[in-house]
Amino acid sequence: MRRQYVHLSEDVEMAKQVGQRKDTDPVVLVIDSAAAHGEHVNFYRGGEKVWLADSVPAAFISVVPEDE
């Protein structure tokens, strides 16, 4: 796929559903969007529960524990 933006889900369950399209056990990442926005990362509405970003610096990304 040649996506132009990073696609973000509003909640973990939706992210898991989307990730399972490509892998039965996806890794879900959490974005500290408030901190990222404070550092001038732009987010755009991509749909009802989807947000887009040009890029997200690694400092604002963490991994959701597998039990969540």
Secondary structure, DSSP 4 states (H G I P E B T S, - for coil): ---SSEEEESSHHHHHHHHTTT-SS---EEE-HHHHHHTT--EEE-SSSEEEES---GGGEEEPPTT-
